[in-house]
Amino acid sequence: MAPSKLHIPRPPARPGEAPDFSYLQLIPAGKQGKPTLDIEAKDTFEMANGLVRVLDDRHRAVGPWFKALDAAKLREGLRLMQLTRLFDDRMQRMHRQGRISFYMKSTGEEAVSVAQGMALASDDMLFPSYRNQALHLVRGRNLVDLMNQCLSNVRDTSKGRQLPVLYHWLEGNIFTLSGNLATQFPQAVGWAMGEAIKGGQRLAVTWLGDGATAEADFHYALTFAAVYRAQVILNVVNNQWAISTFQTTAGGEQLSFAARAPGYGVAGIRVDGNDFLAVYAVTEWAAERARRGMGPTLIEHVTYRAGPHSTSDDPTRYRPKNDWEAWPLGDPIERLKQHLIASGEWSEEQDEAQRKELEAYVTKCWKEAVSYGSLDEGSGIDPATMFEDVYEEMTPLLQQQRSKWRAERS
């Protein structure tokens, strides 16, 4: 008998090696079946290990998940994804110039937030992760607000108390983002349970990465969602890497992340996260299923983190330098653009004009945002605000502490 040996998951390729995506379980576009809304969670195992794809290699929309969307909506989806990438690029450069302290880009994952955000109702409650900035743009938020939060200036809605990119937006129904991984999952389920108690039809929708599925909060959320049939959509954005750790370390080696859901009593489905039409269709299906009282759905988005985990990271230390170029599911922006061109609804000339227009818009927003202050210039947050918002109304003790603090600095 051979001696026992501890299994250590390994990434498919290391720096200096050729990118290797042979481990991916892919099926051709249009081959994944579409079940009825009343499918039981236990019967979604095949769907959780399949892959919903609508756009084929010739940029045509095919298969049962294809739903003809208005061309204007698709063009808006393209515009929002392009705007998100330009915004990310600008903030990355500003970090390099010392204007902000930290940033996290969503390059390569724009379709997840944009397509899902557009498929949901505007009053559905969103519980994002730190790469879902596009949700704010989908719901019409001013780009200056997001920049102010990253700058921690006098217009920062978080009053300088949050790490950059930890946004919130009450008016847009987007919950406060936490730096602690996975807390948004049970929060979303709890919110959905409360909405059901009130007899409402609004959904809770939440996102986390493949690495965060190893957190206990992920499992708590699935348990409560299944037991109480919460009207919630749980998204696992499998971008293959949790900082420097490959997704197999979180358990993605044996089965898909979506395949965990049926074991809990939650419907599971796996989708090409770089296919705008597929993400939209799957989200719409899961939302309608939840609104009809059929319970929660876990969606795994198969995508790729094109850049660093954050501005604190150097991905060339743990994966091949050119791996993003070899990713078999391509670039979500380019794929939707080519689909629109193939459909006669877009052109390279229109695309170039839109890119220049968006670049000018991002520049204009940045100039306004930085006029309110940044790390290296302008006015900052008044330190006295640390005494505010501790309670709904400031207590006498806090008032005394604030007065003493000010007196000592006058």
C-alpha positions in Angstrom: 0.0 0.0 0.0 1.4 3.4 -1.0 1.9 5.9 1.8 -0.6 8.6 2.2 0.4 12.0 0.7 -1.1 15.4 1.2 -2.5 16.9 -2.0 -1.3 20.4 -2.7 -3.2 22.2 -5.5 -0.9 23.8 -8.1 -1.6 26.5 -10.6 -1.4 25.4 -14.2 1.5 27.7 -15.1 4.1 29.8 -13.3 6.1 32.9 -14.4 8.3 32.2 -17.4 6.0 29.3 -18.5 3.4 29.4 -21.3 -0.2 30.1 -20.3 -2.2 26.9 -19.8 -6.0 27.0 -19.6 -6.5 23.3 -20.5 -8.1 22.8 -17.1 -11.2 24.9 -18.1 -14.4 23.0 -18.6 -15.8 24.7 -21.7 -18.6 23.7 -24.0 -19.5 25.3 -27.3 -21.8 28.3 -27.4 -25.5 27.5 -27.5 -25.1 23.9 -26.2 -26.2 24.5 -22.6 -29.9 23.8 -22.2 -32.3 26.3 -20.5 -34.5 24.8 -17.8 -37.9 26.0 -16.8 -38.1 28.5 -13.9 -39.7 25.9 -11.6 -36.6 23.5 -11.7 -35.8 22.2 -8.3 -32.4 23.1 -6.9 -31.3 19.4 -6.7 -31.9 19.1 -10.4 -29.4 21.9 -11.4 -26.2 19.9 -10.9 -25.7 19.4 -14.6 -26.3 23.1 -15.3 -23.9 24.0 -12.5 -21.1 22.0 -14.2 -22.0 23.1 -17.7 -21.5 26.6 -19.1 -24.1 29.0 -20.5 -22.6 30.7 -23.6 -24.5 32.8 -26.2 -21.9 34.5 -28.4 -20.0 32.0 -30.6 -16.6 32.4 -32.2 -18.1 34.3 -35.1 -19.8 36.8 -32.7 -23.2 35.4 -33.4 -25.9 35.0 -30.7 -27.0 31.3 -30.6 -28.8 28.8 -28.5 -31.7 28.6 -26.1 -30.4 31.3 -23.8 -30.3 33.9 -26.6 -32.8 36.7 -26.1 -32.9 39.4 -28.7 -32.2 42.6 -26.7 -32.8 46.1 -28.2 -29.7 47.3 -30.0 -29.8 50.5 -28.1 -29.5 48.5 -24.8 -26.5 46.6 -26.2 -24.8 49.8 -27.2 -25.4 51.2 -23.8 -23.9 48.1 -22.3 -20.8 48.5 -24.5 -20.5 52.2 -23.5 -20.7 51.4 -19.8 -18.1 48.6 -20.0 -15.8 51.0 -21.9 -16.4 53.8 -19.4 -15.6 51.4 -16.5 -12.3 50.4 -18.1 -11.3 54.0 -18.8 -12.2 55.0 -15.3 -10.1 52.1 -13.9 -7.1 53.0 -16.1 -7.3 56.6 -14.9 -7.4 55.7 -11.3 -4.5 53.3 -11.7 -2.4 56.0 -13.2 -3.4 58.4 -10.4 -2.2 55.9 -7.8 1.1 55.8 -9.6 1.3 59.6 -9.3 0.6 59.5 -5.6 -2.8 61.2 -5.9 -4.7 58.3 -4.3 -3.5 55.6 -1.8 -5.0 52.4 -3.3 -7.1 51.1 -6.1 -8.6 47.8 -7.6 -9.4 47.5 -11.3 -12.0 45.3 -12.8 -10.3 44.9 -16.2 -11.6 41.8 -18.0 -14.6 41.4 -15.6 -16.7 44.4 -16.8 -19.6 42.3 -18.2 -20.3 40.8 -14.9 -21.4 44.1 -13.3 -22.7 45.8 -16.4 -24.8 43.0 -17.8 -26.1 42.0 -14.4 -26.8 45.5 -13.3 -28.8 46.2 -16.5 -30.8 42.9 -16.1 -32.0 43.8 -12.6 -34.7 46.1 -11.4 -33.5 49.5 -10.3 -34.9 49.0 -6.7 -33.2 45.6 -6.2 -30.7 45.8 -3.4 -27.1 45.3 -4.4 -24.3 44.0 -2.0 -21.2 44.3 -4.1 -17.6 43.1 -3.8 -14.6 45.4 -4.5 -14.6 44.8 -8.3 -18.2 45.8 -9.0 -17.7 49.6 -9.5 -19.7 49.4 -12.7 -22.9 48.8 -10.8 -22.7 52.4 -9.7 -22.4 53.5 -13.3 -25.3 51.3 -14.5 -27.5 53.0 -11.9 -26.5 56.5 -13.1 -24.0 57.6 -10.4 -21.8 60.5 -11.2 -18.3 59.4 -11.8 -17.0 62.3 -9.7 -18.6 60.7 -6.6 -16.5 57.6 -7.0 -13.4 59.6 -7.6 -14.0 61.7 -4.5 -14.2 58.5 -2.4 -10.9 57.3 -3.7 -9.3 60.7 -3.1 -10.7 60.9 0.5 -11.3 64.6 -0.1 -13.9 67.0 1.3 -16.6 65.6 -1.0 -15.9 62.0 0.0 -19.3 60.5 1.0 -17.4 58.2 3.4 -15.8 61.2 5.0 -12.3 59.6 4.7 -13.2 56.6 6.9 -13.1 53.9 4.2 -10.3 52.5 2.1 -10.6 53.7 -1.5 -13.1 51.6 -3.7 -15.2 50.7 -0.6 -18.2 52.7 -2.0 -21.8 53.0 -0.9 -24.8 54.7 -2.4 -28.1 54.8 -0.5 -30.1 56.4 -3.3 -28.9 53.8 -5.8 -29.7 50.9 -3.5 -26.1 49.8 -3.3 -25.0 48.6 0.2 -21.8 49.6 1.9 -18.8 47.6 0.8 -16.7 46.1 3.5 -13.0 45.3 3.4 -13.7 42.0 5.2 -14.1 39.3 2.7 -17.5 37.6 2.2 -19.5 39.6 4.8 -21.8 40.8 2.0 -23.1 37.3 1.4 -25.0 36.7 4.7 -25.9 40.4 4.7 -27.7 40.0 1.4 -29.5 36.9 2.5 -30.6 38.5 5.7 -31.9 41.5 3.7 -33.8 39.3 1.3 -35.4 37.4 4.3 -36.5 40.8 5.7 -38.0 41.8 2.3 -39.9 38.5 2.2 -41.3 39.1 5.7 -42.6 42.5 4.5 -44.1 40.8 1.4 -42.0 42.8 -1.0 -40.8 41.7 -4.5 -37.3 43.3 -4.4 -34.3 41.0 -4.7 -31.0 41.1 -3.0 -28.0 40.4 -5.2 -24.5 39.9 -4.0 -21.0 39.1 -5.4 -17.7 37.6 -4.2 -14.6 36.1 -5.7 -13.6 32.5 -6.0 -11.1 32.8 -3.1 -13.8 34.2 -0.8 -15.8 31.0 -1.1 -13.4 29.5 1.4 -14.7 32.0 4.0 -17.3 30.7 6.5 -19.7 33.5 5.6 -20.1 32.0 2.1 -21.4 28.7 3.7 -23.6 30.5 6.3 -25.2 32.4 3.5 -26.0 29.4 1.4 -27.5 27.6 4.4 -29.8 30.4 5.3 -30.7 31.1 1.7 -31.7 27.5 1.2 -33.6 27.0 4.4 -35.7 30.2 4.1 -35.9 30.2 0.3 -34.6 33.8 0.2 -35.2 35.9 -2.8 -31.5 36.4 -3.5 -29.0 35.9 -6.3 -25.5 34.8 -5.1 -22.7 35.5 -7.5 -19.3 33.8 -7.5 -17.0 35.7 -9.8 -14.4 33.1 -10.6 -11.6 35.2 -12.1 -9.2 32.3 -11.4 -7.0 34.1 -8.8 -7.4 35.2 -5.2 -4.6 37.7 -4.9 -1.7 35.3 -5.6 -3.5 32.0 -4.9 -5.0 30.0 -7.8 -8.7 29.1 -7.6 -8.0 25.4 -6.9 -6.8 26.4 -3.4 -10.4 27.4 -2.7 -11.7 24.1 -4.0 -12.2 24.8 -7.7 -10.2 21.7 -8.8 -12.8 18.9 -8.3 -16.1 20.5 -9.3 -17.2 24.0 -10.2 -18.1 26.5 -7.5 -21.6 26.6 -8.8 -21.8 22.8 -8.2 -21.7 23.5 -4.4 -25.1 25.1 -4.5 -27.4 22.0 -5.2 -25.9 20.3 -2.1 -27.2 23.1 0.0 -30.6 23.2 -1.8 -29.8 26.2 -3.9 -30.0 26.3 -7.7 -26.6 26.5 -9.3 -25.6 27.7 -12.8 -22.3 28.4 -14.5 -22.0 31.1 -17.1 -19.3 32.6 -19.4 -18.6 35.7 -17.5 -17.1 37.5 -20.5 -20.2 37.0 -22.6 -22.5 40.0 -22.0 -25.6 38.3 -23.5 -25.1 35.1 -21.5 -24.6 37.0 -18.2 -27.7 39.1 -18.9 -29.9 36.1 -19.8 -28.8 34.0 -16.8 -29.3 36.9 -14.4 -32.8 37.6 -15.8 -33.7 34.0 -15.4 -32.5 33.8 -11.8 -34.2 37.1 -10.9 -37.6 35.9 -12.4 -37.2 32.6 -10.6 -36.6 34.3 -7.2 -39.5 36.7 -7.7 -41.8 33.7 -8.3 -40.9 32.3 -5.0 -38.7 29.5 -6.4 -35.8 30.4 -4.1 -32.1 31.5 -4.5 -29.7 30.9 -7.3 -25.9 30.8 -7.2 -24.3 32.0 -10.4 -20.6 31.2 -11.1 -19.1 33.6 -13.7 -16.1 32.1 -15.4 -13.9 35.1 -16.2 -10.3 36.3 -15.7 -8.6 39.0 -13.7 -6.6 40.7 -16.5 -4.5 42.9 -14.2 -3.1 42.9 -10.7 -5.3 42.1 -7.7 -4.8 45.7 -6.5 -2.2 48.4 -6.7 -0.3 46.5 -4.0 0.1 43.5 -6.3 2.5 42.3 -9.0 0.9 39.3 -10.8 4.1 38.6 -12.8 5.5 37.1 -9.6 3.0 34.2 -9.7 1.6 33.7 -13.2 2.7 34.1 -16.8 3.1 37.6 -17.9 1.0 37.3 -21.1 -1.7 35.0 -19.7 -4.6 37.5 -20.2 -3.9 37.5 -24.0 -4.3 33.7 -24.0 -7.6 33.6 -22.0 -9.9 31.4 -24.2 -13.1 33.4 -23.4 -11.6 36.6 -24.7 -12.3 40.3 -23.7 -15.9 41.1 -22.8 -15.8 44.5 -24.3 -14.3 43.3 -27.6 -16.7 40.5 -27.9 -19.8 42.7 -27.5 -18.3 45.2 -29.8 -17.7 42.6 -32.5 -21.3 41.2 -32.0 -22.7 44.7 -32.6 -20.6 45.2 -35.7 -21.5 41.8 -37.1 -25.2 42.7 -36.5 -24.8 46.0 -38.4 -25.5 48.0 -35.3 -22.0 49.4 -34.7 -18.8 50.3 -36.5 -15.1 50.8 -35.8 -15.6 54.5 -36.5 -18.4 54.8 -34.0 -16.3 52.9 -31.5 -13.3 55.1 -31.9 -15.5 58.3 -31.5 -17.2 56.9 -28.4 -13.8 56.0 -26.9 -12.5 59.5 -27.4 -15.8 61.0 -26.0 -15.5 58.8 -22.9 -11.8 59.6 -22.4 -12.7 63.3 -22.4 -15.6 62.7 -19.9 -13.3 60.8 -17.5 -10.7 63.6 -17.7 -13.4 66.2 -17.0 -14.7 64.3 -14.0 -11.1 63.8 -12.7 -10.4 67.6 -12.9 -13.5 68.3 -10.9 -12.9 65.6 -8.3 -9.3 66.6 -7.7 -10.3 70.2 -7.3 -11.8 69.2 -4.0 -8.5 67.8 -2.8 -6.2 64.8 -3.0 -3.4 63.1 -1.0 -0.8 65.6 -2.3 -2.7 68.8 -2.6 -5.8 70.7 -1.6 -7.9 70.6 1.6 -8.5 67.3 3.3 -11.2 65.9 5.6 -11.6 67.8 8.9 -10.2 65.5 11.6 -12.9 66.7 13.9 -15.4 64.6 11.9 -14.1 61.6 13.8 -16.5 62.5 16.6 -19.5 62.5 14.2 -21.7 59.5 13.3 -20.6 57.5 16.3 -24.2 57.6 17.4 -27.3 59.0 15.6 -27.0 62.0 17.8 -23.7 63.2 19.4 -23.6 62.4 23.1 -22.6 65.0 25.7 -19.4 63.1 26.3 -18.4 63.2 22.6 -19.2 66.9 22.5 -16.8 67.4 25.4 -14.1 65.4 23.8 -14.5 67.3 20.5 -14.3 70.6 22.3 -11.2 69.5 24.2 -9.6 68.2 21.0 -10.2 71.5 19.2 -8.9 73.6 22.2 -5.7 71.6 22.3 -5.1 72.3 18.6 -6.1 76.0 18.5 
